[in-house]
Amino acid sequence: MSHQRWHAIEKIQVEIAAAVALAAMYFLIWPFLKPWDADGVVAFLPLGAFGRLAEFILAVWLLAGVSALLTVSARPEGALLATLAGAGGASLHSEPMRLLLMRFEHDLSGLLLPAALELACMISVVLGATVVIQLVRGLVTQVRPGWVWRPVPLLGGVATGQTTQPPTGWADVALFLLVGRVPLRWVHDLPTRRMPSKAPTGEAAVNMVACGGLTLLLGLLLMIGTLFSTDRGQIIFSLALSFFLAAGVASYFFPVRFSTPCWIAPVLLGIAAYLKLSSMPFTGVLTWGGVDAWGHILPVDWISAGCGGAVGGYWLSCRLHDLKHLPEEGGVTDE
């Protein structure tokens, strides 16, 4: 199969998986996650809704398994992208954050500090989804190995026709499951001319830090320029667009073997925003009106739109690298 044809198939698979995951969350899973309180805001820890948080986590992992099945011929990031897009179904149903800000305006820290903790907990949700994706793809490999996408190492921009080494040892296996990729010492297989064919581990680590830092910086600047109001649609649009562009640029100039440095950036930015705003004192009626648009972003927004946009930007960057460095024919063959 030509690489161009495989690229088209991969795109279709990811688009279908994202649509299926979003529809499943919006129409099928939402009745089980719907908030019981009158406000209808999708927030868990600030409201003490630990049971619904557990249900949300299980729902996201279920979507990860379905997405992995629908994208076996695509990169693992395609399944993660579809999973996070599906999580956005809950975000679309949520009422605005201002309802909770009004309720907690006498003690904003009682709302925003648990929100920061909830967002930190979401890191394990994304990592768990990555593990589910890898396990499902591993099971499919046992049955139909020719169906599952495998990275093709490039040396000097030429496909070698070899696949990456399997993980060996408990540490390597754990890293492989968590990030969906290979250990750092195998990073010389990166499909880019910007990384030497035998890049040392230290250089790979620098690339990871630079990629994550640049994603965070660009995402912050782009959100400052696009977050014009506290409307739900504006918030989701700003998050998705900002981190899609930020991660795409960062991972293109500082290529890494997995998307974690990209999607961790919106999580860190969201936690920092909650912590900063939590120190606002009560100044009387309408104190909540002094909370800027950053305080109106829900943790589920950061995960679905922010992290989803970042994974999407990384996924697009990988595709662009492939188109630039792989020959027109080859790179993906039928088994």
C-alpha positions in Angstrom: 0.0 0.0 0.0 1.4 3.4 -0.9 2.1 5.8 2.0 -0.3 8.4 0.5 -3.1 5.9 0.5 -2.3 4.9 4.1 -2.4 8.5 5.1 -5.9 8.9 3.7 -7.1 5.7 5.4 -5.6 6.9 8.7 -7.4 10.2 8.5 -10.7 8.5 7.7 -10.3 6.1 10.6 -9.5 8.9 13.1 -12.4 11.0 11.9 -14.9 8.2 12.2 -13.6 7.2 15.6 -13.9 10.7 16.9 -17.4 11.1 15.6 -18.4 7.7 17.1 -16.8 8.6 20.5 -18.4 12.0 20.6 -21.9 10.7 19.7 -21.5 7.8 22.2 -20.7 10.3 25.1 -23.2 12.9 24.1 -26.2 10.6 23.5 -25.6 7.2 25.2 -23.3 7.8 28.2 -24.4 11.3 29.3 -27.6 10.1 31.0 -25.4 8.2 33.5 -23.1 11.2 34.1 -25.7 13.9 34.2 -25.2 16.1 37.3 -27.8 15.6 40.0 -27.7 19.2 41.3 -29.8 21.9 39.8 -26.8 23.8 38.3 -26.0 21.1 35.9 -22.3 22.0 35.8 -19.9 19.1 34.9 -17.6 19.3 37.9 -16.8 16.5 40.3 -14.4 17.2 43.2 -15.7 20.7 43.9 -19.2 19.2 44.5 -18.0 16.1 46.2 -19.3 13.9 43.3 -16.7 11.2 43.7 -19.0 8.5 42.3 -19.7 10.5 39.1 -16.0 11.1 38.7 -15.4 7.4 38.8 -18.1 6.9 36.2 -16.6 9.6 34.0 -13.2 7.9 34.2 -14.6 4.5 33.2 -16.6 6.1 30.4 -13.4 7.7 29.0 -11.5 4.4 29.2 -14.4 2.7 27.5 -14.2 5.2 24.7 -10.5 4.6 24.5 -11.1 0.9 23.9 -13.6 1.6 21.2 -11.4 4.2 19.5 -8.5 1.8 19.6 -10.5 -0.8 17.7 -11.6 1.8 15.1 -8.1 3.1 14.5 -5.9 0.0 14.5 -4.3 1.1 11.2 -3.6 4.6 12.5 -1.0 5.9 15.0 -1.9 5.4 18.7 -2.4 9.2 18.9 -5.3 8.9 16.6 -7.1 6.7 19.1 -6.2 9.1 21.9 -7.4 12.1 19.9 -10.7 10.3 19.2 -11.0 9.5 22.9 -10.5 13.1 24.1 -12.9 14.3 21.4 -15.5 11.9 22.8 -14.9 13.2 26.3 -15.9 16.6 24.9 -19.5 15.3 24.7 -19.8 15.8 28.5 -18.2 19.3 28.1 -20.8 20.2 25.5 -23.7 19.2 27.9 -22.3 21.2 30.8 -23.9 24.5 32.1 -21.4 27.4 32.5 -18.9 27.6 35.3 -20.4 31.0 36.4 -23.2 29.1 38.2 -20.6 27.5 40.5 -18.7 30.8 40.9 -21.9 32.5 42.0 -22.5 29.7 44.6 -19.0 29.8 45.9 -18.3 33.5 45.6 -17.9 33.8 49.4 -15.1 31.2 49.2 -13.7 30.9 45.7 -10.8 28.8 47.0 -13.4 26.2 48.0 -14.3 25.8 44.4 -11.0 26.5 42.5 -8.6 24.5 44.6 -10.7 21.3 44.2 -11.0 22.1 40.5 -7.2 22.2 40.3 -7.0 18.9 42.1 -9.6 17.4 39.7 -7.6 18.6 36.7 -4.5 17.0 38.2 -6.4 13.8 38.6 -7.3 13.9 34.9 -3.6 13.2 34.1 -4.2 9.7 35.3 -7.3 9.5 33.2 -5.4 10.3 30.0 -2.6 8.0 30.9 -5.1 5.2 31.7 -6.7 5.8 28.3 -3.3 5.4 26.7 -2.8 2.1 28.5 -6.2 0.8 27.3 -5.3 1.8 23.7 -2.1 -0.1 23.9 -3.6 -3.1 25.4 -6.4 -3.3 22.7 -3.9 -2.8 19.9 -1.7 -5.5 21.5 -4.7 -7.9 21.5 -5.5 -7.1 17.8 -1.8 -7.7 17.0 -2.1 -11.2 18.3 -5.0 -11.9 15.9 -4.3 -9.7 12.9 -0.8 -8.3 13.1 -1.0 -6.9 9.6 -3.9 -4.6 10.6 -2.0 -2.7 13.3 0.1 0.4 12.5 3.8 0.0 13.2 6.3 2.9 13.1 8.8 2.7 10.3 12.2 4.0 11.4 13.9 6.5 9.1 17.6 7.0 8.7 18.5 10.2 6.9 15.0 10.5 5.7 14.9 7.1 4.0 12.6 4.3 5.2 14.5 1.2 6.3 11.6 -1.2 6.3 12.3 -2.2 9.9 10.1 -1.8 12.9 11.1 -0.5 16.3 12.3 -3.0 18.9 9.8 -4.4 21.3 10.0 -3.2 24.9 12.3 -5.4 27.1 12.4 -5.4 30.9 9.8 -4.2 33.4 10.9 -0.5 33.1 10.7 -0.5 29.4 7.3 -2.2 29.4 5.9 0.3 31.9 7.2 3.2 29.8 5.8 1.7 26.7 2.3 1.3 28.3 2.3 4.8 29.8 3.4 6.8 26.8 2.4 4.5 24.0 5.9 4.6 22.5 9.4 3.3 23.0 12.1 4.3 25.5 14.2 7.3 25.0 17.2 5.4 23.9 15.3 4.4 20.7 14.6 7.9 19.8 17.1 7.8 16.9 14.2 6.4 14.9 12.5 9.8 14.8 11.1 10.6 11.3 12.8 13.9 11.0 16.1 15.4 9.7 16.2 17.7 12.7 17.3 14.8 15.0 20.6 13.0 14.2 20.2 9.3 13.4 22.1 8.5 16.6 20.8 11.2 18.9 21.9 10.8 22.5 19.3 10.4 25.2 20.2 13.8 26.6 19.3 15.5 23.4 16.0 13.6 23.3 15.2 14.7 26.8 16.0 18.3 25.8 13.6 18.0 22.9 10.8 16.7 25.3 11.3 19.7 27.6 11.5 22.2 24.7 8.4 20.7 23.1 6.4 20.8 26.3 7.6 24.3 27.2 6.9 25.7 23.7 3.5 24.2 23.7 2.7 25.8 27.0 4.0 29.2 26.0 2.3 29.3 22.6 -0.9 27.9 24.0 -0.9 30.7 26.6 -0.3 33.4 24.1 -2.9 32.1 21.7 -5.5 31.8 24.4 -4.8 35.4 25.5 -5.6 36.3 21.9 -8.7 34.1 21.4 -10.4 33.9 24.8 -12.7 36.9 24.3 -15.7 35.9 26.5 -17.0 33.4 29.0 -19.4 31.8 26.6 -19.1 28.0 26.6 -18.6 27.8 22.8 -15.9 30.5 22.9 -14.0 28.7 25.7 -14.0 25.4 23.9 -13.0 27.0 20.6 -10.2 28.9 22.2 -8.8 25.9 24.0 -8.9 23.5 21.0 -7.5 26.0 18.5 -4.8 27.4 20.7 -3.3 24.1 21.8 -3.8 22.5 18.4 -1.6 25.2 16.8 0.8 25.3 19.8 1.4 21.5 19.9 1.6 21.3 16.1 4.3 24.0 15.9 6.2 22.8 19.0 6.3 19.1 18.0 7.3 20.0 14.4 10.4 21.9 15.5 11.1 19.8 18.6 10.0 16.3 17.5 9.3 13.7 20.2 8.3 10.1 20.1 5.0 10.5 22.1 2.4 13.2 22.7 2.7 13.5 26.5 4.8 16.7 26.5 2.1 18.3 24.3 -1.0 17.3 26.2 0.5 17.9 29.6 0.9 21.6 28.8 -2.8 22.6 29.0 -3.2 20.6 32.2 -0.3 22.6 33.8 -1.7 25.9 32.5 -5.2 25.1 33.8 -3.9 24.2 37.3 -1.8 27.4 37.4 -4.9 29.4 36.5 -7.0 27.8 39.2 -4.4 28.4 41.8 -3.9 32.0 40.9 -7.6 32.8 40.9 -8.3 30.9 44.2 -6.6 33.7 46.1 -9.2 36.3 45.1 -10.8 37.7 48.3 -14.5 38.2 48.8 -15.3 41.9 48.1 -19.1 41.7 48.4 -22.0 40.9 46.1 -20.9 40.1 42.5 -17.4 39.0 43.6 -17.8 36.2 41.1 -18.1 38.9 38.3 -14.5 39.8 38.9 -13.2 36.4 37.9 -11.8 36.6 34.4 -12.5 34.1 31.6 -9.8 31.7 32.8 -11.8 31.0 35.9 -14.8 30.0 33.8 -13.0 27.1 32.2 -14.1 23.7 33.6 -11.5 20.9 34.2 -13.4 18.8 31.6 -12.8 21.6 29.1 -9.1 21.5 29.7 -9.0 17.8 29.2 -11.3 17.4 26.2 -10.7 20.6 24.2 -7.2 21.6 25.5 -5.6 18.1 25.7 -7.5 17.0 22.6 -6.4 19.9 20.6 -2.8 19.3 21.7 -2.9 15.7 20.7 -4.5 16.7 17.4 -1.7 19.1 16.7 0.9 16.5 17.5 -0.8 14.0 15.3 -0.9 16.4 12.4 2.8 17.3 12.9 3.7 13.6 12.7 1.8 13.2 9.5 3.6 16.2 8.0 6.9 14.8 9.0 6.0 11.5 7.3 4.9 13.2 4.1 8.1 15.2 4.1 10.6 12.4 4.7 9.1 9.2 3.4 9.3 8.2 -0.2 6.1 8.4 -2.2 5.7 4.6 -2.4 6.5 2.3 0.5 6.8 3.0 4.2 3.6 0.9 4.7 3.2 -2.5 3.2 0.6 -5.1 3.2 1.3 -8.1 5.4 
